[in-house]
Amino acid sequence: MTNDFTNAQRAEVLTAALPYIKKYSGKIVVIKYGGNAMVNEQLKQQVMEDIALLWLIGVKVVLVHGGGPEISQMMKRLGKESTFVNGLRVTDKETVEIAQMVLAGKVNKDLVNLMQAKGGHAVGLSGIDGGILEAKIKDEALGFVGEITKVRTQPITDLLEKNYIPVISTVASDRQGNVYNINGDTAAAYIAGALEAERLIMMTDIAGILKDKDDPSTLIPHITVAEAKNLFDQGIICGGMIPKVDCCIEAISHGVKNVVIMDGRIPHSILMELLTNEGAGTMVTKE
């Protein structure tokens, strides 16, 4: 807020947020963090502020992050080309080692450090830690790209009970010790489902589900799973939105109350979504 706001107006804003604070305090909210909000430094600072504020008012936030651009940058620095098939990175043994190093190392610890600078108490994990994510090969042609076979929630819930914010990078392993790179949206959906989260927020670089993909004013603010399947059939949900909506349906089928596909380019969009009646994207619900 700027200095143009009076103290009375500030108090009114806080009072208006009270019903939403009561609704989410003590509840688990999983946030899939990625896209421009992860690359743009100003947006990154605002996302960490939003999460720290939610944590301070008692929301049990779990942050799940990817880091595709950072993996690509590191591969380029090491003189290795990135190859993609249907939007998924072909991941040989060397590439998965780079992904593990970047995601579980640099990106994860940078986010934990920034979160703590904003006042939140965070602990960084990867899907490997405590066996949170078990996986198998998704497709031989993709190499070490994983398909999740099991989610173990105890390391996450232990941290939540101790009042920490778990920050989870999306690498997984199998019982033979192989490491897999996992799609961030998929990992967030499985984790939210296993936790039976109150809400899953998927941050993206578009306004949400649009009737016309080239016109942000055609945003669909709310759809059910059945309506989403109809939009698949009509070709309205297409391209890169297909796997995102699939992840929404996956999460809801495993017990998440509702999922929001949200425009992470809007400043403080997480607070708008959770603490106001305005919302900031498309909400997907069971019925």
Backbone as JSON, one array per atom type, in Angstrom:
{
  "sequence": "MTNDFTNAQRAEVLTAALPYIKKYSGKIVVIKYGGNAMVNEQLKQQVMEDIALLWLIGVKVVLVHGGGPEISQMMKRLGKESTFVNGLRVTDKETVEIAQMVLAGKVNKDLVNLMQAKGGHAVGLSGIDGGILEAKIKDEALGFVGEITKVRTQPITDLLEKNYIPVISTVASDRQGNVYNINGDTAAAYIAGALEAERLIMMTDIAGILKDKDDPSTLIPHITVAEAKNLFDQGIICGGMIPKVDCCIEAISHGVKNVVIMDGRIPHSILMELLTNEGAGTMVTKE",
  "N": [[0.84, -1.19, 0.0], [0.39, 2.3, -0.62], [1.32, 5.55, 0.71], [-0.96, 6.96, 0.34], [-3.14, 5.75, 1.45], [-5.29, 5.86, 4.22], [-5.06, 5.24, 7.77], [-7.49, 4.22, 8.64], [-8.53, 3.13, 6.29], [-6.66, 1.15, 5.8], [-7.16, -0.48, 8.02], [-9.74, -1.27, 7.36], [-9.32, -2.84, 5.09], [-7.9, -4.98, 6.22], [-9.84, -5.98, 7.95], [-11.75, -6.82, 6.11], [-10.42, -8.97, 5.07], [-10.58, -10.82, 7.08], [-12.62, -12.99, 7.19], [-11.57, -14.74, 5.26], [-9.05, -15.28, 6.23], [-9.77, -16.72, 8.51], [-10.91, -18.9, 7.22], [-8.74, -20.21, 5.96], [-6.7, -20.47, 7.83], [-4.7, -22.75, 9.5], [-5.14, -24.66, 7.58], [-4.0, -26.7, 4.8], [-2.28, -25.42, 2.06], [-1.13, -25.87, -1.13], [1.32, -24.6, -3.24], [2.22, -24.35, -6.54], [5.05, -23.23, -7.88], [6.3, -21.34, -10.48], [7.17, -20.4, -13.89], [6.98, -16.98, -15.11], [6.88, -15.65, -12.69], [8.84, -16.8, -11.27], [11.13, -16.11, -12.53], [11.22, -13.35, -12.94], [12.57, -10.87, -10.98], [11.33, -8.97, -9.26], [8.69, -9.96, -9.06], [9.28, -12.42, -7.9], [10.18, -11.64, -5.37], [7.76, -10.63, -4.38], [6.08, -12.88, -4.38], [7.34, -14.46, -2.42], [6.95, -12.78, -0.23], [4.15, -12.86, -0.06], [3.76, -15.58, 0.62], [5.13, -15.72, 3.04], [3.51, -14.02, 4.56], [1.06, -15.45, 4.55], [1.89, -17.71, 5.97], [2.44, -16.52, 8.44], [-0.12, -15.9, 9.32], [-1.11, -18.32, 9.89], [-1.6, -20.2, 7.85], [-0.89, -23.32, 6.39], [1.51, -23.58, 4.35], [2.76, -25.22, 1.49], [5.39, -25.2, -0.67], [6.0, -25.97, -3.97], [8.4, -26.36, -6.42], [9.75, -25.92, -9.73], [12.25, -25.46, -12.2], [13.05, -25.11, -14.82], [14.18, -23.12, -16.73], [16.57, -22.46, -15.38], [17.89, -24.92, -15.37], [18.3, -25.22, -18.11], [20.02, -23.03, -18.56], [22.28, -23.79, -17.05], [23.01, -26.14, -18.4], [23.73, -25.06, -20.84], [25.94, -23.54, -20.08], [27.62, -25.61, -19.49], [28.04, -26.62, -21.93], [26.16, -28.29, -23.09], [23.45, -29.45, -25.03], [19.9, -28.74, -24.87], [17.15, -30.87, -25.35], [13.81, -31.29, -26.39], [10.77, -33.16, -26.16], [7.47, -33.1, -26.96], [7.17, -31.03, -25.07], [8.53, -32.01, -22.87], [11.66, -32.4, -21.28], [14.26, -34.21, -22.74], [16.1, -36.48, -20.95], [19.09, -37.52, -20.21], [21.62, -39.47, -18.43], [23.62, -37.66, -17.62], [22.24, -35.24, -17.85], [20.18, -35.51, -15.94], [21.69, -35.48, -13.65], [22.59, -32.84, -13.71], [20.12, -31.57, -13.5], [19.34, -32.4, -10.91], [21.35, -31.18, -9.38], [20.9, -28.45, -9.92], [18.14, -28.02, -9.27], [17.64, -29.23, -6.66], [19.74, -28.15, -5.36], [20.91, -25.25, -6.03], [18.53, -23.65, -6.87], [16.53, -24.42, -5.01], [17.71, -23.77, -2.5], [18.18, -21.06, -2.81], [15.54, -20.1, -2.85], [14.64, -20.84, -0.28], [16.35, -19.28, 1.26], [15.55, -16.69, 0.46], [12.88, -16.72, 1.28], [13.18, -16.83, 4.05], [14.38, -14.4, 4.48], [12.2, -12.8, 4.13], [10.79, -13.27, 6.39], [9.59, -15.74, 6.82], [9.76, -19.1, 8.06], [11.52, -21.52, 6.59], [12.16, -24.78, 5.15], [14.22, -26.51, 2.98], [13.64, -29.12, 0.68], [14.08, -32.02, -1.42], [12.27, -34.13, -3.73], [13.48, -36.52, -3.32], [14.32, -36.62, -0.69], [13.65, -38.22, 2.33], [12.16, -40.01, 0.94], [10.01, -38.78, -0.35], [8.98, -38.53, -3.0], [8.53, -41.23, -5.05], [9.45, -42.79, -8.1], [9.18, -43.96, -11.54], [10.53, -44.8, -14.79], [9.08, -42.76, -17.24], [8.89, -42.78, -20.02], [10.82, -44.49, -22.25], [12.04, -43.15, -24.34], [12.42, -40.62, -23.36], [14.29, -40.81, -21.42], [15.55, -40.21, -18.2], [13.13, -39.08, -17.2], [10.6, -38.88, -14.92], [7.76, -40.83, -13.82], [5.45, -40.51, -11.32], [5.12, -42.83, -8.72], [4.59, -43.15, -6.07], [3.76, -41.22, -3.17], [5.13, -40.0, -0.27], [4.08, -38.59, 2.55], [4.89, -37.98, 5.14], [7.46, -36.66, 5.81], [6.82, -34.08, 4.97], [4.48, -33.37, 6.42], [5.5, -33.56, 9.0], [7.22, -31.35, 9.06], [5.34, -29.29, 8.68], [3.86, -29.53, 11.02], [5.76, -28.71, 12.82], [5.78, -26.1, 12.29], [7.08, -25.1, 9.97], [7.77, -23.96, 6.59], [7.61, -26.12, 4.02], [9.75, -26.4, 1.26], [9.84, -27.66, -1.82], [11.73, -29.35, -4.22], [11.45, -30.7, -7.54], [12.57, -33.42, -8.0], [12.96, -36.96, -8.09], [13.24, -40.39, -6.88], [13.94, -43.93, -7.41], [13.64, -47.27, -5.97], [16.0, -48.44, -6.56], [17.81, -46.49, -6.55], [18.01, -44.78, -8.72], [17.75, -41.54, -10.18], [15.2, -39.17, -11.0], [13.87, -36.65, -13.13], [11.05, -34.68, -12.56], [7.98, -33.48, -13.85], [6.94, -30.28, -12.84], [4.27, -29.37, -12.4], [2.88, -31.78, -12.31], [4.09, -33.03, -10.09], [3.31, -31.26, -8.05], [0.53, -31.6, -8.11], [0.25, -34.32, -7.34], [1.43, -34.26, -4.79], [-0.24, -32.39, -3.46], [-2.64, -33.8, -3.6], [-2.04, -36.11, -2.08], [-1.7, -34.94, 0.39], [-4.23, -34.11, 0.83], [-4.99, -31.42, 0.41], [-6.39, -28.18, 1.15], [-6.4, -26.35, -0.89], [-4.93, -26.14, -4.13], [-2.66, -24.17, -5.79], [-1.78, -23.25, -8.96], [0.7, -21.64, -10.47], [0.99, -19.72, -13.38], [1.83, -18.41, -16.69], [-0.3, -17.23, -17.92], [-3.68, -15.87, -17.99], [-5.48, -17.77, -17.07], [-7.87, -20.37, -17.71], [-9.03, -19.85, -20.91], [-11.76, -18.95, -23.05], [-11.21, -18.07, -25.58], [-8.05, -18.42, -26.59], [-6.43, -16.32, -27.3], [-7.47, -14.07, -26.18], [-7.57, -12.44, -23.31], [-9.79, -11.44, -21.98], [-11.72, -13.34, -22.11], [-11.66, -15.04, -19.99], [-12.44, -17.9, -18.05], [-13.88, -18.05, -15.03], [-14.6, -20.12, -13.27], [-14.83, -23.63, -13.31], [-16.19, -26.95, -13.42], [-14.96, -30.34, -12.98], [-16.24, -32.0, -14.85], [-17.12, -30.09, -16.71], [-14.65, -29.18, -17.57], [-13.7, -31.41, -18.94], [-15.47, -31.39, -21.09], [-14.6, -29.06, -22.32], [-12.1, -29.88, -23.18], [-12.91, -31.68, -25.19], [-14.1, -29.91, -26.96], [-11.95, -28.55, -27.86], [-11.19, -26.21, -26.69], [-9.68, -26.14, -24.36], [-6.43, -26.54, -24.91], [-3.18, -27.33, -26.34], [-0.46, -26.26, -24.31], [-2.05, -25.96, -22.09], [-3.43, -28.28, -21.66], [-1.93, -30.39, -20.2], [-1.77, -29.02, -17.74], [-4.45, -28.7, -16.87], [-5.13, -31.38, -16.74], [-3.55, -32.07, -14.55], [-4.87, -30.61, -12.58], [-7.32, -32.01, -12.45], [-6.36, -34.49, -11.67], [-5.38, -33.87, -9.09], [-7.77, -33.13, -7.75], [-9.18, -35.51, -7.91], [-7.84, -36.96, -6.05], [-8.46, -35.84, -3.64], [-8.04, -33.08, -3.16], [-9.57, -30.0, -2.37], [-10.16, -27.77, -4.09], [-8.73, -26.41, -7.12], [-6.67, -23.85, -8.41], [-5.85, -22.32, -11.39], [-3.61, -19.92, -12.0], [-2.7, -16.54, -12.8], [0.48, -15.85, -12.53], [1.88, -13.58, -13.13], [0.68, -11.35, -12.18], [1.06, -8.95, -9.68], [1.19, -9.94, -6.28], [-0.75, -11.93, -6.58], [-1.37, -14.3, -5.27], [-2.27, -13.56, -2.71], [-4.5, -12.1, -3.51], [-6.05, -14.16, -4.5], [-6.52, -15.85, -2.28], [-7.27, -14.23, -0.09], [-9.2, -12.37, -0.76], [-12.4, -11.56, -2.33], [-12.14, -11.53, -4.99], [-10.38, -13.16, -6.5], [-8.03, -14.78, -8.81], [-7.78, -16.06, -11.4], [-8.6, -19.22, -12.9], [-10.81, -21.32, -11.25], [-10.95, -24.74, -10.52], [-13.23, -27.21, -9.69], [-14.7, -30.13, -8.07], [-17.48, -30.49, -8.38]],
  "CA": [[0.0, 0.0, 0.0], [1.12, 3.55, -0.63], [0.96, 6.47, 1.78], [-2.26, 7.56, 0.03], [-4.15, 5.07, 2.25], [-5.38, 6.27, 5.61], [-5.05, 4.12, 8.71], [-8.83, 3.64, 8.66], [-8.66, 2.32, 5.08], [-5.84, -0.05, 6.03], [-7.9, -1.32, 8.96], [-10.89, -1.82, 6.64], [-8.79, -3.91, 4.23], [-7.58, -6.11, 7.08], [-11.11, -6.53, 8.44], [-12.38, -7.52, 4.98], [-9.7, -10.23, 4.85], [-10.74, -11.7, 8.24], [-13.29, -14.28, 6.91], [-10.69, -15.59, 4.46], [-8.0, -15.73, 7.16], [-10.39, -17.77, 9.32], [-11.15, -20.06, 6.35], [-7.53, -20.91, 5.57], [-5.78, -20.66, 8.94], [-4.63, -24.15, 9.91], [-5.38, -25.53, 6.42], [-2.84, -26.88, 3.9], [-2.36, -24.86, 0.71], [0.06, -26.19, -1.92], [1.55, -23.63, -4.31], [3.2, -24.72, -7.58], [5.72, -21.97, -8.22], [7.08, -21.43, -11.71], [6.85, -19.38, -14.88], [7.59, -15.66, -15.02], [6.97, -15.26, -11.27], [10.07, -17.39, -10.75], [12.25, -15.53, -13.27], [11.2, -11.91, -12.7], [13.05, -10.68, -9.6], [10.34, -8.26, -8.46], [7.6, -10.9, -8.8], [9.79, -13.43, -6.96], [10.15, -11.03, -4.03], [6.36, -10.49, -3.95], [5.57, -14.22, -4.08], [7.89, -14.86, -1.12], [6.24, -11.96, 0.77], [2.79, -13.42, 0.07], [3.82, -16.85, 1.32], [5.5, -15.43, 4.43], [2.32, -13.46, 5.22], [0.13, -16.56, 4.78], [2.45, -18.52, 7.05], [2.3, -15.78, 9.7], [-1.52, -15.92, 9.78], [-1.47, -19.68, 10.25], [-1.83, -21.1, 6.72], [0.18, -24.31, 6.24], [1.88, -23.49, 2.95], [3.79, -26.11, 0.93], [5.81, -24.63, -1.96], [6.61, -26.95, -4.89], [8.98, -25.56, -7.51], [10.6, -26.48, -10.77], [13.4, -24.61, -12.48], [13.46, -25.43, -16.19], [15.12, -22.16, -17.32], [17.87, -22.56, -14.71], [18.53, -26.15, -15.87], [18.76, -24.92, -19.48], [21.18, -22.14, -18.46], [23.44, -24.56, -16.58], [23.41, -27.04, -19.48], [24.4, -24.23, -21.84], [27.25, -23.2, -19.53], [28.43, -26.82, -19.53], [28.19, -27.0, -23.33], [25.26, -29.42, -23.41], [22.2, -29.0, -25.67], [18.62, -29.21, -24.34], [16.23, -31.41, -26.36], [12.46, -31.46, -25.83], [9.76, -33.93, -26.9], [6.14, -32.78, -26.4], [7.31, -30.15, -23.91], [9.3, -32.63, -21.8], [13.09, -32.43, -21.56], [14.92, -35.51, -22.85], [16.98, -36.41, -19.79], [20.04, -38.63, -20.08], [22.23, -39.58, -17.1], [24.32, -36.4, -17.31], [21.24, -34.18, -17.7], [19.48, -35.65, -14.67], [22.63, -35.02, -12.61], [22.54, -31.38, -13.75], [18.81, -31.18, -12.95], [19.38, -32.58, -9.46], [22.25, -30.16, -8.84], [20.29, -27.12, -10.03], [16.84, -27.94, -8.58], [17.75, -29.52, -5.24], [20.81, -27.31, -4.82], [20.87, -23.78, -6.15], [17.19, -23.04, -6.9], [15.84, -24.7, -3.75], [18.31, -23.03, -1.39], [17.93, -19.63, -3.05], [14.16, -19.82, -2.44], [14.59, -20.93, 1.18], [17.05, -18.09, 1.77], [14.7, -15.52, 0.21], [11.71, -16.85, 2.15], [13.56, -16.49, 5.41], [14.62, -12.96, 4.5], [10.88, -12.17, 4.2], [10.19, -13.53, 7.7], [9.03, -17.08, 6.93], [10.71, -20.15, 8.43], [11.4, -22.52, 5.52], [13.13, -25.87, 5.04], [14.28, -27.0, 1.61], [13.67, -30.57, 0.46], [13.78, -32.51, -2.77], [11.4, -35.3, -3.69], [14.28, -37.67, -2.89], [14.48, -36.59, 0.77], [12.63, -38.95, 3.07], [11.34, -40.8, 0.02], [8.75, -38.06, -0.61], [8.49, -38.91, -4.32], [9.1, -42.39, -5.74], [9.09, -42.69, -9.52], [9.73, -44.91, -12.51], [10.7, -44.16, -16.11], [7.8, -42.44, -17.89], [8.98, -43.15, -21.43], [12.23, -44.79, -22.55], [12.57, -42.14, -25.27], [12.71, -39.4, -22.62], [15.35, -41.06, -20.46], [15.25, -40.16, -16.77], [11.93, -38.29, -16.85], [9.91, -39.82, -14.07], [6.33, -40.9, -13.56], [5.35, -40.73, -9.87], [4.45, -44.08, -8.32], [4.23, -43.09, -4.65], [4.06, -39.99, -2.43], [5.22, -40.21, 1.18], [3.81, -37.23, 3.06], [5.31, -37.75, 6.53], [8.45, -35.59, 5.97], [6.16, -32.78, 4.76], [3.58, -33.08, 7.55], [6.34, -33.33, 10.18], [7.67, -29.95, 9.0], [4.18, -28.42, 8.89], [3.51, -29.58, 12.45], [6.79, -27.94, 13.54], [5.58, -24.72, 11.84], [7.98, -24.69, 8.89], [7.26, -23.98, 5.22], [8.41, -27.02, 3.18], [10.02, -25.93, -0.11], [10.17, -28.98, -2.4], [12.13, -29.39, -5.63], [10.77, -31.83, -8.18], [13.33, -34.6, -8.43], [12.48, -38.15, -7.37], [14.12, -41.55, -7.04], [13.29, -45.24, -7.25], [14.27, -48.06, -4.9], [17.34, -48.84, -7.0], [18.68, -45.33, -6.42], [18.0, -43.93, -9.91], [17.14, -40.22, -9.97], [14.33, -38.78, -12.11], [13.33, -35.28, -13.2], [9.59, -34.77, -12.56], [7.26, -32.27, -14.23], [6.56, -29.56, -11.63], [2.81, -29.36, -12.22], [2.49, -33.13, -11.92], [4.54, -33.25, -8.72], [2.46, -30.46, -7.16], [-0.79, -32.23, -8.06], [0.35, -35.55, -6.54], [1.7, -33.89, -3.39], [-1.47, -31.79, -2.92], [-3.61, -34.89, -3.45], [-1.64, -36.96, -0.96], [-1.91, -34.15, 1.61], [-5.64, -33.69, 0.85], [-4.88, -29.98, 0.65], [-7.57, -27.34, 0.98], [-6.31, -25.74, -2.21], [-3.69, -26.16, -4.92], [-2.54, -23.0, -6.67], [-0.82, -23.48, -10.04], [1.09, -20.34, -11.04], [1.3, -19.83, -14.81], [2.07, -17.13, -17.37], [-1.51, -16.78, -18.61], [-4.72, -15.45, -17.05], [-6.25, -18.93, -16.61], [-8.48, -21.03, -18.87], [-9.7, -18.85, -21.74], [-12.6, -19.45, -24.15], [-10.39, -17.74, -26.75], [-6.71, -18.39, -26.02], [-5.76, -15.06, -27.64], [-8.23, -12.95, -25.62], [-7.63, -12.59, -21.84], [-11.1, -11.04, -21.44], [-12.62, -14.51, -22.16], [-11.32, -15.9, -18.86], [-13.5, -18.68, -17.39], [-13.46, -17.97, -13.62], [-14.86, -21.34, -12.5], [-15.37, -24.78, -14.04], [-16.14, -28.25, -12.74], [-14.18, -31.36, -13.7], [-17.03, -32.43, -16.01], [-17.07, -29.0, -17.71], [-13.29, -29.16, -18.12], [-13.61, -32.49, -19.93], [-16.18, -30.9, -22.28], [-13.74, -28.06, -22.98], [-11.1, -30.68, -23.91], [-13.56, -32.21, -26.39], [-14.37, -28.79, -27.87], [-10.68, -27.97, -28.31], [-10.96, -24.92, -26.02], [-8.46, -26.42, -23.6], [-5.54, -27.12, -25.91], [-1.76, -27.0, -26.21], [0.18, -26.37, -23.01], [-3.02, -25.95, -20.99], [-3.95, -29.65, -21.47], [-1.34, -31.06, -19.03], [-2.07, -28.29, -16.51], [-5.81, -29.04, -16.43], [-5.03, -32.78, -16.34], [-3.01, -32.07, -13.19], [-5.96, -30.14, -11.7], [-8.27, -33.12, -12.3], [-5.64, -35.5, -10.88], [-5.36, -33.43, -7.69], [-9.13, -33.18, -7.2], [-9.56, -36.92, -7.78], [-7.15, -37.5, -4.87], [-8.92, -35.25, -2.39], [-7.88, -31.63, -3.03], [-10.91, -29.38, -2.42], [-10.24, -27.08, -5.38], [-7.45, -26.04, -7.72], [-6.73, -22.6, -9.16], [-4.8, -22.0, -12.37], [-3.55, -18.49, -11.69], [-1.73, -15.72, -13.51], [1.54, -15.46, -11.61], [2.48, -12.3, -13.54], [0.0, -10.27, -11.46], [1.65, -8.79, -8.34], [0.43, -10.39, -5.09], [-1.92, -12.69, -7.03], [-1.69, -15.34, -4.28], [-3.11, -12.93, -1.69], [-5.79, -11.78, -4.15], [-6.81, -15.4, -4.64], [-6.89, -16.47, -1.01], [-7.75, -13.32, 0.96], [-10.22, -11.44, -1.26], [-13.46, -12.24, -3.08], [-11.9, -11.26, -6.41], [-9.76, -14.29, -7.18], [-7.01, -14.39, -9.78], [-7.56, -17.11, -12.39], [-9.71, -20.17, -13.08], [-10.93, -22.33, -10.21], [-11.5, -26.02, -10.94], [-13.79, -27.94, -8.55], [-15.24, -31.44, -8.41], [-18.85, -30.35, -8.88]],
  "C": [[0.88, 1.25, 0.0], [0.67, 4.41, 0.54], [-0.36, 7.17, 1.53], [-3.37, 6.93, 0.88], [-4.12, 5.61, 3.68], [-5.32, 5.03, 6.5], [-6.4, 3.43, 8.76], [-9.05, 2.73, 7.45], [-7.84, 1.03, 5.21], [-6.57, -1.02, 6.95], [-9.08, -1.99, 8.28], [-10.46, -2.99, 5.74], [-8.51, -5.16, 5.07], [-8.85, -6.79, 7.6], [-11.8, -7.33, 7.34], [-11.72, -8.87, 4.73], [-9.97, -11.26, 5.95], [-11.47, -13.01, 7.93], [-12.41, -15.27, 6.14], [-9.54, -16.13, 5.32], [-8.54, -16.87, 8.01], [-10.57, -19.06, 8.5], [-9.89, -20.88, 6.13], [-6.54, -21.15, 6.71], [-5.85, -22.12, 9.41], [-4.82, -25.14, 8.78], [-4.12, -25.6, 5.55], [-3.16, -26.29, 2.53], [-1.05, -25.18, 0.0], [0.15, -25.19, -3.07], [2.6, -24.18, -5.26], [3.77, -23.41, -8.12], [6.57, -22.16, -9.46], [6.72, -20.3, -12.65], [7.56, -18.06, -14.61], [7.78, -15.21, -13.58], [8.24, -15.82, -10.63], [11.31, -16.75, -11.38], [12.37, -14.03, -12.99], [11.51, -11.63, -11.22], [12.03, -9.98, -8.71], [9.17, -9.17, -8.1], [8.03, -11.96, -7.78], [9.75, -12.89, -5.53], [8.71, -10.97, -3.5], [5.74, -11.85, -3.61], [6.06, -14.68, -2.7], [7.24, -14.05, 0.02], [4.84, -12.51, 1.02], [2.81, -14.69, 0.91], [4.19, -16.63, 2.8], [4.3, -14.88, 5.2], [1.31, -14.57, 5.52], [0.59, -17.44, 5.93], [2.24, -17.83, 8.4], [0.87, -15.77, 10.22], [-2.03, -17.36, 9.95], [-1.79, -20.62, 9.11], [-0.63, -22.03, 6.59], [0.55, -24.4, 4.76], [2.96, -24.51, 2.61], [4.12, -25.55, -0.46], [6.52, -25.7, -2.77], [7.14, -26.17, -6.09], [9.73, -26.43, -8.52], [11.81, -25.58, -10.95], [13.97, -24.89, -13.86], [14.45, -24.44, -16.8], [16.52, -22.24, -16.7], [18.63, -23.81, -15.16], [19.11, -25.89, -17.26], [20.01, -24.04, -19.46], [22.43, -22.91, -18.04], [23.94, -25.5, -17.67], [24.18, -26.26, -20.55], [25.81, -23.88, -21.38], [28.2, -24.39, -19.59], [28.59, -27.37, -20.95], [27.32, -28.15, -23.75], [23.94, -28.87, -23.95], [20.98, -29.56, -24.95], [17.75, -29.69, -25.5], [14.89, -31.68, -25.7], [11.6, -32.31, -26.75], [8.42, -33.69, -26.22], [6.24, -31.99, -25.09], [8.1, -30.74, -22.76], [10.77, -32.75, -22.21], [13.6, -33.87, -21.64], [16.09, -35.5, -21.86], [17.86, -37.65, -19.71], [20.69, -38.57, -18.7], [22.9, -38.26, -16.69], [23.31, -35.28, -17.05], [20.5, -34.29, -16.37], [20.39, -35.26, -13.5], [22.65, -33.5, -12.54], [21.23, -30.89, -13.13], [18.79, -31.3, -11.43], [20.22, -31.49, -8.8], [21.56, -28.79, -8.81], [19.03, -27.02, -9.17], [16.99, -28.12, -7.06], [18.81, -28.68, -4.56], [20.5, -25.84, -4.94], [19.47, -23.19, -6.04], [16.5, -23.19, -5.55], [16.4, -23.84, -2.62], [18.16, -21.52, -1.57], [16.53, -19.24, -2.57], [14.01, -19.86, -0.92], [15.21, -19.68, 1.8], [16.19, -16.84, 1.63], [13.47, -15.55, 1.11], [12.04, -16.41, 3.57], [13.87, -15.0, 5.55], [13.3, -12.18, 4.6], [10.16, -12.48, 5.51], [9.55, -14.89, 7.86], [10.11, -18.08, 7.3], [10.54, -21.32, 7.46], [12.48, -23.58, 5.63], [13.07, -26.42, 3.63], [14.42, -28.51, 1.55], [13.66, -30.83, -1.04], [12.83, -33.69, -2.63], [12.13, -36.56, -3.25], [14.3, -37.77, -1.36], [13.33, -37.29, 1.47], [11.73, -39.8, 2.2], [10.01, -40.13, -0.31], [8.15, -38.49, -1.96], [9.25, -40.14, -4.83], [8.61, -42.35, -7.18], [9.66, -43.85, -10.3], [9.86, -44.17, -13.83], [9.33, -43.97, -16.76], [7.77, -42.97, -19.31], [10.45, -43.33, -21.76], [12.86, -43.71, -23.43], [12.98, -40.85, -24.57], [13.83, -39.58, -21.61], [14.84, -40.97, -19.03], [14.2, -39.09, -16.44], [11.01, -39.25, -16.12], [8.4, -39.7, -14.07], [6.17, -41.3, -12.09], [4.56, -42.0, -9.58], [3.99, -44.04, -6.86], [4.61, -41.74, -4.07], [4.06, -40.34, -0.94], [5.15, -38.84, 1.84], [4.44, -36.95, 4.42], [6.4, -36.69, 6.67], [7.83, -34.19, 5.83], [5.3, -32.43, 5.98], [4.36, -32.87, 8.84], [6.8, -31.87, 10.23], [6.51, -28.99, 9.25], [3.8, -28.38, 10.37], [4.51, -28.81, 13.3], [6.78, -26.47, 13.1], [6.67, -24.22, 10.89], [7.23, -24.7, 7.56], [8.14, -24.95, 4.42], [8.53, -26.45, 1.76], [10.6, -27.12, -0.85], [10.54, -28.85, -3.87], [11.71, -30.72, -6.24], [11.73, -32.82, -8.84], [12.9, -35.76, -7.55], [13.49, -39.27, -7.56], [13.3, -42.83, -7.02], [14.08, -46.04, -6.22], [15.64, -48.6, -5.28], [18.32, -47.67, -6.95], [18.78, -44.47, -7.67], [17.27, -42.62, -9.6], [16.37, -39.83, -11.21], [13.95, -37.3, -11.99], [11.81, -35.41, -13.36], [8.99, -33.43, -13.0], [6.71, -31.59, -12.98], [5.07, -29.55, -11.35], [2.32, -30.72, -11.72], [2.87, -33.4, -10.46], [3.65, -32.5, -7.73], [1.09, -31.1, -7.0], [-0.77, -33.49, -7.19], [0.57, -35.24, -5.07], [0.44, -33.3, -2.74], [-2.53, -32.86, -2.68], [-3.3, -35.76, -2.24], [-1.86, -36.25, 0.38], [-3.38, -33.8, 1.83], [-5.75, -32.2, 1.16], [-6.22, -29.26, 0.43], [-7.59, -26.73, -0.42], [-4.93, -25.97, -2.81], [-3.72, -24.96, -5.83], [-1.43, -23.29, -7.68], [-0.49, -22.14, -10.69], [1.55, -20.54, -12.48], [1.59, -18.44, -15.38], [0.89, -16.7, -18.23], [-2.6, -16.54, -17.57], [-5.46, -16.61, -16.41], [-6.76, -19.66, -17.85], [-9.32, -20.0, -19.63], [-10.58, -19.53, -22.79], [-11.89, -19.22, -25.48], [-8.97, -17.52, -26.24], [-5.96, -17.09, -26.3], [-6.44, -13.84, -27.01], [-8.4, -13.13, -24.11], [-8.99, -12.23, -21.24], [-12.09, -12.21, -21.45], [-12.29, -15.52, -21.05], [-12.56, -16.6, -18.3], [-13.14, -18.74, -15.91], [-13.65, -19.27, -12.83], [-15.4, -22.43, -13.42], [-15.31, -26.01, -13.13], [-15.28, -29.2, -13.57], [-14.92, -31.8, -14.96], [-17.0, -31.37, -17.11], [-15.69, -28.92, -18.35], [-13.14, -30.23, -19.2], [-14.34, -32.12, -21.22], [-15.33, -29.9, -23.05], [-12.57, -28.74, -23.71], [-11.69, -31.12, -25.25], [-13.8, -31.13, -27.42], [-13.09, -28.15, -28.41], [-10.39, -26.62, -27.68], [-9.76, -25.03, -25.09], [-7.53, -27.17, -24.53], [-4.09, -26.77, -25.58], [-1.23, -27.24, -24.8], [-0.77, -26.37, -21.84], [-3.53, -27.37, -20.69], [-3.28, -30.33, -20.26], [-1.63, -30.35, -17.72], [-3.45, -28.67, -15.97], [-5.88, -30.53, -16.03], [-4.53, -32.89, -14.9], [-4.06, -31.59, -12.18], [-6.92, -31.29, -11.4], [-7.65, -34.22, -11.44], [-5.67, -35.13, -9.4], [-6.73, -33.55, -7.04], [-9.57, -34.63, -6.99], [-8.92, -37.57, -6.55], [-7.45, -36.71, -3.6], [-8.69, -33.77, -2.19], [-9.24, -30.96, -3.22], [-11.12, -28.62, -3.73], [-8.85, -26.65, -5.82], [-7.64, -24.75, -8.51], [-5.55, -22.51, -10.11], [-4.74, -20.48, -12.42], [-2.44, -17.78, -12.46], [-0.68, -15.21, -12.53], [2.24, -14.17, -11.98], [1.85, -11.12, -12.82], [0.61, -10.15, -10.07], [0.67, -9.2, -7.24], [-0.82, -11.18, -5.47], [-2.31, -13.78, -6.03], [-2.6, -14.76, -3.2], [-4.47, -12.56, -2.26], [-6.67, -13.02, -4.21], [-7.34, -15.9, -3.31], [-7.58, -15.53, -0.03], [-8.71, -12.24, 0.48], [-11.3, -12.24, -1.98], [-13.26, -12.11, -4.58], [-11.34, -12.48, -7.13], [-8.78, -13.82, -8.26], [-6.73, -15.51, -10.79], [-8.81, -17.96, -12.56], [-9.68, -21.2, -11.95], [-11.58, -23.58, -10.79], [-11.98, -26.78, -9.69], [-14.4, -29.25, -9.03], [-16.63, -31.31, -9.02], [-19.41, -29.0, -8.46]]
}
